Every structure is written in structure tokens, then in C-alpha cells.
Amino acid sequence: MERYCVNMYLHIGKDIVINQKDIVFILNFNSIEENKENEKLLKEIKKKENIIDISNGIQKTIILVKNKELSNWYVTNISTSTLYKRKF
């Protein structure tokens, strides 16, 4: 019996797709305002150089993607609920 490894990808906007197994978390920007710990996290994220902003100024979701040694933060204008629906 042969085994197949199927990778699932998530389209996050601007022709960018990421491997779902590399997603660490997806965070809604509205929830950042409601939680002081998330607010601290956002401040730390903004200090980093590996932020890829594809939101066109309408920031709805931040996604942490890590594969091997590389971590990237994606900021997108697609809502977390829409991304969740695309996941399946």
C-alpha cells in the first residue's frame, strides 16, 4: 500500500498561498485591541523585519508562518472567518 503526503495550502490574498502545516497561528486584529497581552505581541511584531503586509491598509488578520528556521508575519485584509472557511 502506497502512502501519499498531501499538502494543503491557504490563499491569504495578493496571489500568496502558504502551506497550512506551517501556520503557527492566525489572529484577528480586533482581538488585539481587546487583550493587553495581544497588544504587547503586536508591538513586538512591529519591531521585526520579516513582516509582509498585503492588507492595502485594511488590516484584519495577522498570520505567523514558520517553516524550518524562517518565520514570517503576514498582515492581510482577509478576515479570520474567511480564512477559516478557505481552510476546508
JOUR-V859779 format. One record per helix or strand. SS is the DSSP state (@ for helix, = for strand). FROM is the first residue (numbers start at 1). LEN is the number of residues. Records with the same first field share a line. If there is no record, write none. Layout:
# JOUR-V859779
SS->FROM-LEN / FROM-LEN
This chain:
# JOUR-V859779
=->9-5 / 16-4 / 23-6 / 51-3 / 61-7 / 70-7
@->20-3 / 29-6 / 36-12 / 80-7
